[in-house]
Amino acid sequence: MPGYFCYPFDRMEHLQGDYAVATYLVYGADYGNILDKAGAFAVGQSVGTWIQVPGITAEMVERSQARVLDVIPAGEVCGEQVFLLRLAFPCVNFGGSLAMLLTSLVGNDVSTALHTRLMDLSFTGSSGFAGPRQGMAQLRQLTGVTNRPLVLNMIKPCLGFCPNEGAKLFFEVAKGGMDLIKDDELLGSPNYNTVAARTKAYLKAADAASQYSGKTTVYLPNITASPSKMRENAKAVLDAGAKACLVNFVFAGLDTLAELCEEFGDRLFIMAHYAGVGVLGWEHGGIANSVFLGTLPRLAGAHAMMTMYPNHGDCAAMYDFFRTVQAQRLPMGDIPPLLTTVGGGITPRNQALVQNELGSDVVIGIGGGVQGHPQGACQGAKAVMAAVTATSNNIPLEEAARENEPLQISLSKWPD
């Protein structure tokens, strides 16, 4: 089929049907070869390969071939020309699989065609994915909190203890009034602390702690394992009475997450965790965090996404963070938003900053700021809850601390 490498070039307004539109930064090309490389890339990621092969028909091209929408010079990096490339992939190619979506976007012959970094992903028409079934409204209903951000603690130490020992840690934090407590992402279901046994023990601790706090803390057990074992774990935590869970989706797999959300998403509030995403992205390649922590888990149907809160002195990290939050929240066709959950270096002291940037419909993850309190985890939880509540009511932390000793101690421990 002579000249079919030139066929992929098209315009956005001419697209008819359902397409995934991928935006890349492209390295290792120049003005003399970028158009040829872009065309070869579109063909190689869909119907053909890097060299023309027989058997490609006009019908195949019309139905399944990716289209080049834009090739735009984007300056230089270390003396190397960089281009912005936008491709449209027919959604029919993916068969409803996120694994096949990613294989099309960044798999197959990328190494022989182009050096790319996937920066953005959007859709024309229907994506073929349902997205989250639950969101902030459902989580507020579970926790009984209606007028402020929700607060999440992570049990520390991370692992190495039995369910009864973990339940004691859980009890201390829950007694301080914490909204949500999750397992650390490192704790799955080892033989000394299975997720089924742990869930039963922690839920008993939650009930006992409610006698002191006046509320029931929601527990998110980490059900991550092999795909079949994750289904067993999901059923086990449901049978024990859990209402939510945690999934390390990066290594468990997007399709595994999607199947869990499809089967259990009406009965379990499913939070995805970013553990491992750092190995998938690097400065001049891989996949941007806004795609992997925003768009993709949203397509898979996760209800919330654990997202690392960056150091404000790192402008590039802050830009990346806000792009990720936008991908989680901004309109995306008929796909509902993903609930942003932030953690990493957050203490009672920086509540005004967090809430001003992210609003009240957010889950704030605080670990060391609770367990690291000089008076213990229970008082640490009380300090955190006081800080979050005061900030949401526009009360200065120093004023709130006059009537809350744990908060006063926290503010001394974590100064400006």
C-alpha positions in Angstrom: 0.0 0.0 0.0 2.3 2.8 -1.2 2.6 5.9 0.9 0.5 4.7 3.8 2.9 6.3 6.3 1.6 9.7 5.1 -2.1 8.8 5.7 -2.0 9.2 9.5 -2.0 13.0 9.3 -5.4 14.5 10.1 -7.1 17.3 11.9 -9.0 17.1 15.2 -12.2 18.6 13.7 -12.3 15.8 11.1 -12.3 13.0 13.6 -15.6 11.0 13.6 -16.1 8.5 16.5 -14.4 7.5 19.7 -10.7 8.2 20.0 -8.0 8.4 22.7 -6.0 11.6 22.1 -2.5 11.3 23.5 0.0 14.2 23.8 3.7 13.4 23.9 7.0 15.2 24.3 9.3 13.8 21.6 13.1 13.7 21.8 15.7 12.5 19.4 14.1 14.0 16.2 14.8 17.1 14.1 13.0 19.3 11.6 14.2 17.0 8.8 12.7 13.8 10.0 10.0 14.5 12.6 7.1 14.3 10.2 8.2 10.9 8.9 8.9 9.7 12.4 5.5 10.9 13.6 3.7 9.1 10.8 5.7 5.9 11.3 5.0 6.1 15.1 1.2 6.4 14.4 1.3 3.3 12.1 3.6 1.3 14.3 1.5 1.8 17.4 -1.7 0.7 15.6 -1.9 -1.3 12.3 1.7 -1.7 11.2 5.3 -1.5 12.2 8.3 0.7 11.6 8.8 -0.6 8.1 6.0 -1.0 5.5 4.5 -4.5 5.5 2.0 -6.2 3.1 -1.5 -7.0 4.1 -2.6 -3.6 5.4 -5.9 -2.7 3.7 -7.8 0.6 3.3 -10.5 -0.8 5.6 -7.9 -1.6 8.3 -6.4 1.9 8.0 -9.8 3.6 8.2 -11.0 1.6 11.3 -7.8 1.1 13.3 -4.9 3.3 12.3 -3.8 6.1 14.7 -3.8 9.6 13.3 -1.3 12.4 13.8 -3.1 15.6 14.8 -0.3 18.0 15.6 3.5 18.2 15.5 4.7 21.4 17.1 8.3 22.5 17.9 8.6 22.9 21.7 12.1 24.4 22.1 15.4 22.7 23.0 16.6 20.6 26.0 20.3 20.4 26.4 20.8 21.4 22.8 18.3 18.8 21.6 15.2 19.8 19.7 11.9 18.8 21.4 8.5 18.5 19.7 4.9 18.3 21.0 3.1 15.4 19.2 -0.6 14.6 19.4 -2.0 11.3 18.2 -5.6 10.0 18.0 -6.0 6.3 18.6 -9.3 4.6 17.7 -10.8 3.3 21.0 -12.0 0.2 19.2 -8.4 -1.1 19.2 -8.3 -1.4 23.0 -11.2 -3.9 23.5 -12.1 -2.2 26.8 -8.7 -3.0 28.3 -6.5 -0.4 30.0 -3.5 -2.7 29.5 -4.1 -2.6 25.7 -4.7 1.2 25.9 -1.3 1.6 27.5 0.3 -0.8 25.1 -1.0 1.3 22.2 0.1 4.6 23.7 3.6 3.7 25.1 4.3 0.1 24.2 5.0 -1.9 21.1 7.8 -0.2 19.0 8.3 3.0 20.9 12.0 2.1 21.4 12.5 1.8 17.6 10.3 4.7 16.5 10.4 7.7 18.9 11.8 8.7 22.3 8.6 10.0 24.0 7.1 11.0 27.3 3.3 10.7 27.5 2.1 14.0 28.9 -1.7 14.0 28.5 -4.6 11.8 27.6 -8.1 12.8 26.6 -11.0 11.3 24.6 -13.4 12.3 21.8 -16.8 10.7 22.1 -16.9 7.7 24.6 -13.8 6.3 26.2 -15.4 2.9 26.8 -14.6 3.1 30.5 -17.2 3.8 33.2 -15.0 5.7 35.8 -15.7 6.0 39.6 -19.0 4.9 41.0 -18.4 6.6 44.3 -16.9 9.9 45.4 -16.8 12.5 48.2 -20.5 12.3 48.8 -20.4 8.6 49.6 -17.3 8.9 51.7 -18.9 11.7 53.7 -21.9 9.5 54.3 -19.6 6.7 55.6 -17.8 9.1 58.0 -20.6 11.4 58.9 -18.5 14.4 58.1 -20.2 17.0 56.0 -18.4 20.4 56.3 -14.6 20.0 56.2 -11.9 17.9 54.6 -11.6 14.3 55.7 -8.5 13.2 57.5 -6.7 9.9 56.9 -4.0 8.3 59.0 -1.6 5.5 58.0 -0.7 2.9 60.6 3.0 3.2 61.6 5.1 1.1 61.9 4.3 -0.2 58.5 4.4 -3.9 59.1 6.0 -6.7 61.2 3.2 -6.9 63.8 0.3 -9.3 64.3 -3.4 -8.2 64.0 -3.8 -7.7 67.8 -0.8 -5.5 68.0 -1.9 -3.5 65.0 -5.4 -3.1 66.5 -3.8 -1.4 69.5 -2.2 1.1 67.2 -5.5 1.5 65.4 -7.4 2.1 68.6 -5.1 4.9 69.8 -5.5 6.8 66.6 -9.2 6.2 66.3 -9.8 7.2 69.9 -8.4 10.6 68.9 -11.3 11.1 66.4 -9.6 10.2 63.1 -12.0 9.9 60.1 -10.1 7.3 58.2 -7.3 4.9 58.9 -5.5 2.8 56.2 -2.9 0.2 56.1 0.5 1.2 54.9 1.0 0.2 51.3 3.8 -2.1 52.4 1.4 -4.3 54.4 -0.5 -6.8 52.3 -1.5 -10.2 53.7 1.6 -11.9 55.1 1.0 -15.1 57.1 1.6 -13.4 60.4 -1.0 -10.7 59.7 -3.6 -11.7 57.1 -5.9 -9.1 55.7 -9.0 -11.1 56.9 -7.7 -11.4 60.5 -6.5 -7.8 60.6 -9.8 -6.4 59.3 -11.8 -8.2 62.1 -9.4 -7.0 64.8 -9.3 -3.4 63.5 -13.0 -3.1 63.2 -13.4 -4.2 66.8 -10.9 -1.6 67.7 -12.9 1.0 65.8 -16.1 0.1 67.7 -14.2 0.3 71.0 -12.7 3.7 70.1 -16.0 5.1 69.1 -17.0 5.0 72.8 -14.4 7.7 73.4 -14.6 9.7 70.2 -18.3 9.6 69.5 -17.7 8.5 65.9 -16.8 5.4 64.0 -13.5 5.5 62.1 -13.5 4.0 58.6 -10.8 1.4 58.0 -9.2 0.8 54.6 -7.4 -2.5 54.6 -4.8 -3.1 51.9 -6.1 -5.9 49.7 -3.3 -5.9 47.2 -2.1 -9.3 46.0 -2.4 -11.4 42.9 -5.7 -10.7 40.9 -7.5 -13.8 42.2 -6.3 -13.3 45.8 -7.4 -9.7 45.7 -10.9 -10.8 44.9 -10.7 -13.2 47.9 -9.4 -10.4 50.0 -12.2 -8.0 48.9 -14.8 -10.6 49.8 -13.1 -11.3 53.2 -13.1 -7.6 54.2 -16.7 -7.2 53.1 -17.7 -10.2 55.2 -15.9 -8.7 58.2 -17.9 -5.5 57.8 -15.4 -3.2 56.1 -16.7 -0.4 53.9 -13.5 0.6 52.1 -10.1 -0.8 51.0 -6.8 0.2 49.5 -5.2 -1.1 46.3 -1.6 -0.6 45.1 -2.7 -0.3 41.5 0.6 0.5 39.8 2.0 -3.0 40.2 -1.3 -4.8 40.7 -2.4 -3.6 37.3 -4.9 -1.2 35.9 -7.2 -3.9 34.5 -7.1 -5.7 37.9 -8.1 -2.4 39.6 -10.9 -1.9 37.0 -12.3 -5.4 37.6 -12.3 -4.9 41.3 -14.1 -1.6 40.9 -16.6 -3.3 38.6 -17.3 -6.1 41.0 -17.0 -4.4 44.3 -17.3 -0.7 43.6 -20.8 -0.4 44.9 -20.0 -2.0 48.2 -16.4 -0.9 48.9 -15.0 2.6 48.7 -11.8 1.8 46.8 -8.7 4.1 47.2 -5.8 3.6 44.8 -2.2 4.1 46.0 0.7 5.6 43.9 3.4 3.2 45.2 5.8 2.4 42.3 4.8 5.1 40.0 8.3 6.7 40.2 9.8 3.9 38.1 7.4 4.6 35.3 8.3 8.2 34.7 11.6 10.0 34.2 12.5 13.4 33.1 12.7 12.7 29.3 10.5 9.6 29.0 7.9 7.4 30.5 4.4 8.6 31.6 3.6 11.9 33.4 2.1 11.6 36.8 -1.0 13.5 35.7 -1.8 10.6 33.4 -0.8 7.7 35.7 -2.2 9.2 39.0 -5.0 11.2 37.4 -6.5 9.9 34.1 -5.8 6.2 34.3 -7.1 5.3 37.8 -10.1 7.5 37.0 -10.8 5.4 33.9 -10.3 2.2 35.9 -13.0 3.3 38.4 -11.0 4.0 41.5 -12.9 6.2 43.9 -10.0 8.1 45.4 -6.3 8.4 44.5 -3.5 8.7 47.1 -1.2 11.5 45.7 2.1 12.8 47.1 2.1 16.4 48.4 5.3 18.1 47.1 7.8 20.4 48.7 6.6 23.9 47.9 10.1 25.0 47.3 10.2 22.7 44.2 8.4 24.7 41.5 8.5 21.8 39.0 7.1 19.4 41.5 4.3 21.8 42.4 3.4 22.2 38.7 3.4 18.4 38.3 1.2 18.1 41.4 -1.4 20.6 40.3 -1.5 19.0 36.8 -2.2 15.7 38.5 -5.0 17.2 40.6 -6.5 18.7 37.5 -6.5 15.3 35.8 -8.3 13.9 38.8 -11.0 16.6 39.0 -11.6 18.4 35.7 -14.5 17.4 33.4 -13.6 14.4 31.2 -16.7 13.5 29.1 -19.0 11.3 31.1 -16.3 10.1 33.5 -16.9 11.3 37.1 -14.1 12.9 39.0 -11.6 11.1 41.2 -11.4 12.1 44.8 -8.0 13.7 45.5 -6.2 12.3 48.6 -2.9 13.9 49.5 -0.1 12.8 51.9 3.5 13.4 52.5 5.0 15.9 55.1 1.6 17.2 56.1 1.2 18.4 59.7 -1.3 20.4 61.7 0.8 23.5 61.0 0.3 23.6 57.2 -3.5 23.1 57.1 -4.3 26.5 55.8 -1.9 26.0 52.9 -3.4 22.6 52.0 -7.0 23.6 52.3 -6.5 26.9 50.4 -5.0 25.0 47.5 -7.3 22.0 47.4 -10.6 23.1 49.0 -12.7 21.1 51.4 -13.6 18.2 49.1 -10.3 16.5 49.7 -8.9 13.7 51.9 -5.8 14.8 53.8 -3.4 12.1 54.7 -1.3 12.6 57.9 1.0 9.9 59.2 4.0 11.2 61.1 2.0 14.2 62.3 -0.1 11.8 64.3 2.3 9.0 65.4 5.1 11.5 66.0 3.2 13.6 68.5 5.2 13.8 71.8 2.1 12.8 73.8 1.4 9.7 71.6 -0.8 8.9 68.7 -4.2 9.5 70.4 -3.2 13.1 71.2 -1.6 13.5 67.8 -4.9 12.6 66.2 -6.7 15.1 68.4 -4.2 17.8 67.4 -4.7 17.0 63.7 -8.5 17.0 63.9 -8.5 20.3 65.8 -6.2 21.9 63.2 -8.3 20.7 60.3 -11.6 21.7 61.9 -10.3 25.2 62.9 -8.8 25.9 59.5 -12.1 24.9 57.8 -13.9 27.4 60.1 -11.3 30.1 59.4 -10.0 30.1 62.9 -6.3 30.7 63.3 -4.4 27.7 64.6 -2.8 29.7 67.4 -6.2 30.7 68.6 -7.6 27.2 68.4 -4.5 25.9 70.3 -5.3 28.0 73.3 -8.0 25.6 74.2 -6.4 22.4 72.8 -3.1 21.3 74.5 -2.3 18.6 71.9 -2.6 21.1 69.1 -0.4 23.6 71.0 2.3 21.0 71.4 2.0 20.1 67.7 2.5 23.7 66.7 5.6 23.9 68.9 7.0 20.7 67.4 6.4 21.7 63.8 7.1 25.5 63.6 6.8 27.5 60.4 
